[in-house]
């Protein structure tokens, strides 16, 4: 076929394709849509073929096909464009993760209010006033001798020698005192090891009084003699080392005040007892025996204190 005839056929096919596309809406684009690259490339190729073989300096003339049936019969089917890529279905949005309920905040622990402690009331320290002091080298204490006892100034102090069993030999002052504290230095000089010596307070007579003392074997005690019968209010054997045993000096202090009786030895409290059988009386010194007579003790540096009234 002549080259010009072929070009004419091709041009007719192109016009027919464009007409069909226009009618079917294929290939139409919105003003802002980018042309299909495949369509552009086919048009450029067809234009190039049509211009081949044309005389130089002449312009190719594209004539319409004689009829639609002829164009369709002679046209080579063209490959249809693939449909546009289907828009993927939107990814299913997962429901938001359920928010865990807030952890229950425990109620604040109630801080217990401390019980108001009562304010301790300080115990008033007794105020003691010295009312009598005696070195016991000579003076007003009894100087007397009998089959049962011997009272005298000797061996650098005032000496009491007890010659009876299970009783106390004593020497007391004539004046009566209330709420007293008595201090004296004493030691055993001879006699049995179960003898003892000490201080007498609230003395009524030889059958009624208190005795606070210690033994040369470490014994200590507070005794009440009432109607001639001896009652032990408190006693014990020293474990603290406060009592200096044997013929060694000890400093005794006895407090007889406000219904309470307390014994200190060398500054250490060993015994205390409450008893109100007697309140007030004479004060003095005494030496006792248990099973064997003959205990002798010497006393020095006697001091008497009285409780001052507020």
Backbone torsions as a table, in degrees:
resi	resn	phi	psi	omega
1	UNK	NA	146.2	-178.8
2	UNK	-64.7	148.8	-176.0
3	UNK	-62.8	-36.8	-178.3
4	UNK	-68.2	-35.9	-179.5
5	UNK	-66.0	-39.7	179.2
6	UNK	-63.8	-40.7	180.0
7	UNK	-64.0	-38.6	-178.7
8	UNK	-64.6	-40.3	-179.9
9	UNK	-64.5	-45.7	179.7
10	UNK	-61.2	-39.5	-179.8
11	UNK	-67.1	-36.9	179.2
12	UNK	-65.8	-40.9	178.5
13	UNK	-62.0	-41.8	-178.7
14	UNK	-63.2	-42.5	-179.3
15	UNK	-65.3	-41.1	179.4
16	UNK	-63.9	-42.0	-180.0
17	UNK	-62.8	-41.8	-178.0
18	UNK	-67.3	-37.4	-179.6
19	UNK	-64.7	-45.5	178.1
20	UNK	-61.7	-41.0	179.5
21	UNK	-62.7	-37.9	-179.0
22	UNK	-67.4	-39.7	-178.3
23	UNK	-70.6	-40.2	-178.3
24	UNK	-82.5	-8.5	179.9
25	UNK	80.5	11.0	-179.7
26	UNK	-84.9	134.8	177.0
27	UNK	87.0	-12.9	176.8
28	UNK	-71.4	141.6	-174.6
29	UNK	-130.5	149.1	173.8
30	UNK	-72.3	157.5	-176.0
31	UNK	-55.5	-27.7	-175.8
32	UNK	-98.1	0.2	-175.4
33	UNK	-84.4	139.4	178.6
34	UNK	-74.1	130.8	-178.1
35	UNK	-56.8	149.5	179.4
36	UNK	-68.9	124.2	-178.4
37	UNK	-60.9	-35.9	-178.7
38	UNK	-65.5	-41.3	178.3
39	UNK	-64.8	-44.8	-180.0
40	UNK	-59.4	-43.2	-179.3
41	UNK	-65.1	-38.8	-179.6
42	UNK	-66.8	-40.9	179.2
43	UNK	-64.3	-41.6	179.6
44	UNK	-63.8	-39.4	-179.6
45	UNK	-65.2	-43.2	-179.7
46	UNK	-64.8	-38.3	178.2
47	UNK	-64.4	-38.0	-179.8
48	UNK	-65.9	-40.3	-179.7
49	UNK	-65.4	-40.1	-178.2
50	UNK	-65.3	-32.5	-177.8
51	UNK	-82.2	-13.6	177.8
52	UNK	-68.8	140.1	176.7
53	UNK	80.8	-4.2	177.9
54	UNK	-74.7	145.1	179.2
55	UNK	-60.6	144.6	-178.4
56	UNK	-60.9	141.2	177.4
57	UNK	77.3	2.8	178.1
58	UNK	-109.2	160.5	-179.5
59	UNK	-107.1	134.4	-179.5
60	UNK	-67.4	139.7	179.9
61	UNK	-111.0	127.1	-179.6
62	UNK	-104.6	119.7	-179.5
63	UNK	-106.6	149.4	-178.4
64	UNK	-71.6	151.8	178.0
65	UNK	-67.3	155.9	-177.8
66	UNK	-67.3	-37.2	178.7
67	UNK	-151.8	159.7	-179.7
68	UNK	-67.2	-37.1	-178.8
69	UNK	-65.3	-39.5	179.2
70	UNK	-65.0	-40.6	-178.7
71	UNK	-65.7	-42.2	-178.6
72	UNK	-67.6	-36.1	-178.0
73	UNK	-67.9	-35.2	-175.9
74	UNK	-92.4	-9.3	-175.8
75	UNK	-79.3	143.1	173.9
76	UNK	-85.9	124.1	-178.4
77	UNK	-55.6	136.4	177.5
78	UNK	-101.4	150.5	179.3
79	UNK	-68.5	125.8	179.4
80	UNK	-72.2	141.7	179.7
81	UNK	-64.6	148.1	176.6
82	UNK	-68.9	141.0	178.0
83	UNK	-60.4	150.5	-179.2
84	UNK	-56.8	146.8	-179.8
85	UNK	-56.7	128.1	-178.0
86	UNK	-65.4	138.2	178.6
87	UNK	-70.3	121.6	-177.7
88	UNK	-60.0	142.2	176.9
89	UNK	-61.6	139.9	-178.1
90	UNK	-58.6	136.6	179.2
91	UNK	-58.9	132.8	-178.8
92	UNK	-63.6	122.7	-179.8
93	UNK	-76.6	120.0	-179.6
94	UNK	-68.6	143.5	177.3
95	UNK	-62.4	145.2	-179.0
96	UNK	-58.1	142.6	178.3
97	UNK	-57.4	128.9	-178.3
98	UNK	-62.5	132.1	-179.8
99	UNK	-76.6	126.8	179.0
100	UNK	-63.5	141.5	177.3
101	UNK	-61.4	142.2	-178.0
102	UNK	-59.4	140.4	177.3
103	UNK	-60.3	133.5	-178.8
104	UNK	-64.4	120.0	180.0
105	UNK	-75.5	120.6	-178.5
106	UNK	-64.4	145.9	176.7
107	UNK	-63.2	142.9	179.9
108	UNK	-60.0	137.5	178.5
109	UNK	-65.4	130.3	-179.0
110	UNK	-73.4	120.6	179.1
111	UNK	-77.8	118.6	-178.9
112	UNK	-65.0	135.7	177.2
113	UNK	-79.7	119.7	-178.5
114	UNK	-61.6	139.4	176.8
115	UNK	-63.1	137.0	179.5
116	UNK	-68.4	115.8	179.4
117	UNK	-76.7	137.1	178.5
118	UNK	-64.4	138.9	179.6
119	UNK	-68.0	120.5	-178.2
120	UNK	-63.4	136.2	178.4
121	UNK	-91.3	116.0	-178.4
122	UNK	-61.6	136.7	177.7
123	UNK	-78.9	125.4	-178.2
124	UNK	-68.3	131.0	176.6
125	UNK	-75.1	127.4	-179.5
126	UNK	-58.2	139.8	177.7
127	UNK	-98.4	115.1	-177.6
128	UNK	-105.5	139.2	179.4
129	UNK	-122.1	128.2	-179.1
130	UNK	-72.3	131.4	-177.9
131	UNK	-118.8	-15.3	179.9
132	UNK	-157.1	140.2	-179.5
133	UNK	-144.4	133.8	-175.9
134	UNK	-149.4	130.7	178.2
135	UNK	-79.0	-11.1	177.2
136	UNK	63.2	39.1	175.0
137	UNK	-97.5	-27.1	174.6
138	UNK	-171.0	164.4	177.3
139	UNK	141.3	-131.5	-164.2
140	UNK	-99.1	-5.8	-179.3
141	UNK	-71.4	150.2	-175.6
142	UNK	-58.7	141.6	172.8
143	UNK	-121.5	98.5	-169.8
144	UNK	-146.3	150.6	-177.4
145	UNK	-137.3	138.7	176.4
146	UNK	-149.6	-177.8	177.9
147	UNK	-68.4	-23.3	-174.8
148	UNK	-99.1	-21.6	-175.8
149	UNK	-156.3	168.3	174.7
150	UNK	-143.3	120.1	179.0
151	UNK	-115.3	124.7	-178.4
152	UNK	-165.6	163.5	170.9
153	UNK	-87.4	119.6	178.8
154	UNK	-165.5	162.6	177.0
155	UNK	56.7	33.3	174.9
156	UNK	82.9	10.7	179.4
157	UNK	-164.8	-157.1	178.9
158	UNK	-102.6	124.6	-171.8
159	UNK	-112.0	137.8	175.0
160	UNK	-122.8	126.7	178.8
161	UNK	-116.2	114.9	-177.8
162	UNK	-99.8	122.9	-176.5
163	UNK	-110.8	11.4	-178.6
164	UNK	-113.3	165.4	-178.9
165	UNK	-102.0	143.8	173.9
166	UNK	53.6	43.0	176.2
167	UNK	-157.1	173.9	-176.2
168	UNK	-117.7	131.1	170.2
169	UNK	-95.8	136.5	-171.2
170	UNK	-139.1	162.4	171.3
171	UNK	-139.8	126.5	-175.1
172	UNK	-128.4	159.2	173.6
173	UNK	-82.0	160.2	-177.6
174	UNK	-79.6	-30.7	-176.5
175	UNK	-71.8	151.5	175.2
176	UNK	-102.9	145.4	-178.1
177	UNK	-136.3	151.2	176.1
178	UNK	-119.2	143.9	178.0
179	UNK	51.6	74.8	-173.5
180	UNK	-114.8	158.6	169.8
181	UNK	-134.2	129.1	-174.2
182	UNK	-125.2	136.6	179.2
183	UNK	-130.8	139.7	-179.7
184	UNK	-155.4	151.4	173.6
185	UNK	-101.8	131.4	-175.4
186	UNK	-147.0	160.7	174.3
187	UNK	-158.2	152.4	172.3
188	UNK	-78.6	139.5	177.8
189	UNK	-113.6	-24.5	174.6
190	UNK	-166.5	167.1	178.4
191	UNK	117.4	-176.1	-177.4
192	UNK	-68.6	160.4	-179.1
193	UNK	-79.1	-9.4	178.2
194	UNK	-100.5	12.2	175.4
195	UNK	-75.8	168.0	-179.3
196	UNK	-151.5	166.0	-178.9
197	UNK	-151.1	159.5	-179.1
198	UNK	174.9	-152.4	-169.4
199	UNK	-117.8	143.0	176.5
200	UNK	-112.2	136.9	176.5
201	UNK	-140.4	164.5	-179.5
202	UNK	49.3	43.3	-178.1
203	UNK	-74.9	123.6	176.1
204	UNK	-97.0	-48.4	176.3
205	UNK	-167.3	-174.8	-176.2
206	UNK	-65.7	-8.9	-179.5
207	UNK	-106.2	-7.9	-173.6
208	UNK	-143.7	113.1	177.9
209	UNK	-176.3	175.3	173.4
210	UNK	-110.0	146.3	175.1
211	UNK	-130.7	132.2	177.9
212	UNK	-126.8	117.4	-175.9
213	UNK	-160.3	-169.8	-178.2
214	UNK	-142.9	161.9	178.1
215	UNK	-110.5	163.2	-178.1
216	UNK	-73.4	-9.0	178.3
217	UNK	-99.1	5.9	179.3
218	UNK	101.3	-0.2	177.5
219	UNK	-72.1	149.7	171.4
220	UNK	-144.7	156.1	-179.8
221	UNK	-174.6	164.8	175.1
222	UNK	-121.0	121.6	-175.2
223	UNK	-117.2	145.3	172.2
224	UNK	-116.0	122.1	174.1
225	UNK	-105.5	117.5	-177.5
226	UNK	-132.9	125.3	-178.3
227	UNK	53.4	36.6	177.3
228	UNK	82.0	-5.1	-180.0
229	UNK	-102.7	132.8	-178.0
230	UNK	-93.2	127.5	178.0
231	UNK	-119.3	131.6	178.8
232	UNK	-87.2	116.1	176.1
233	UNK	-81.5	-37.6	175.1
234	UNK	-163.2	142.4	176.8
235	UNK	-154.8	168.8	178.3
236	UNK	179.4	174.0	174.2
237	UNK	-107.5	125.8	-174.6
238	UNK	-64.2	128.4	175.8
239	UNK	-112.8	-5.4	-175.5
240	UNK	-89.7	-13.8	-175.9
241	UNK	84.9	9.1	179.6
242	UNK	-67.5	-37.7	-178.3
243	UNK	-83.4	124.7	175.3
244	UNK	-92.8	112.0	-171.2
245	UNK	-82.8	171.7	179.9
246	UNK	76.5	-140.1	-177.1
247	UNK	-98.3	33.7	-178.8
248	UNK	-98.1	143.8	-179.7
249	UNK	-67.8	144.5	172.9
250	UNK	-132.1	143.6	174.8
251	UNK	-98.9	117.3	179.9
252	UNK	-104.1	144.5	172.5
253	UNK	-137.1	125.8	-179.9
254	UNK	-119.2	131.7	176.9
255	UNK	-113.8	124.4	178.9
256	UNK	-127.1	91.9	-172.7
257	UNK	-150.7	136.3	172.4
258	UNK	53.3	42.2	176.4
259	UNK	76.0	13.7	179.8
260	UNK	-129.2	141.6	-177.6
261	UNK	-127.4	126.4	-173.4
262	UNK	-134.3	140.0	-179.3
263	UNK	-119.2	127.7	171.0
264	UNK	-113.9	142.7	174.1
265	UNK	-128.8	119.6	-179.5
266	UNK	53.6	40.9	175.4
267	UNK	83.3	1.3	-178.8
268	UNK	-113.1	128.4	178.2
269	UNK	-75.4	125.2	-178.6
270	UNK	-110.5	-29.9	-175.0
271	UNK	-150.9	150.8	176.7
272	UNK	-153.4	138.2	-178.9
273	UNK	-148.5	142.2	177.9
274	UNK	-100.2	128.7	178.5
275	UNK	-162.3	134.8	-177.9
276	UNK	-118.8	29.2	178.9
277	UNK	-61.2	-44.4	177.2
278	UNK	-126.8	146.3	175.0
279	UNK	-137.8	106.3	-178.7
280	UNK	93.0	151.6	178.7
281	UNK	153.5	-169.2	-179.7
282	UNK	-74.3	163.9	177.5
283	UNK	-124.4	153.3	-178.5
284	UNK	-172.2	-162.2	-176.6
285	UNK	-127.6	153.0	-178.8
286	UNK	-151.0	154.9	176.8
287	UNK	-132.5	133.7	-177.2
288	UNK	-123.7	157.2	173.9
289	UNK	-123.2	151.9	173.2
290	UNK	-99.9	-81.7	-175.5
291	UNK	-107.0	-16.5	-175.7
292	UNK	-125.5	129.6	178.7
293	UNK	-78.1	168.7	171.3
294	UNK	106.7	12.8	178.1
295	UNK	-72.9	131.7	178.2
296	UNK	-123.8	129.7	178.0
297	UNK	-134.3	148.1	178.7
298	UNK	-116.6	139.9	-176.8
299	UNK	-118.3	143.5	177.3
300	UNK	-141.3	160.4	170.4
301	UNK	54.0	63.6	179.6
302	UNK	-83.0	134.7	177.4
303	UNK	-135.4	137.0	177.8
304	UNK	-120.2	128.6	178.9
305	UNK	-118.9	147.5	176.6
306	UNK	-119.6	143.4	-178.6
307	UNK	-76.0	121.4	178.6
308	UNK	-73.9	137.0	177.9
309	UNK	-82.0	137.5	-179.6
310	UNK	-64.6	NA	NA
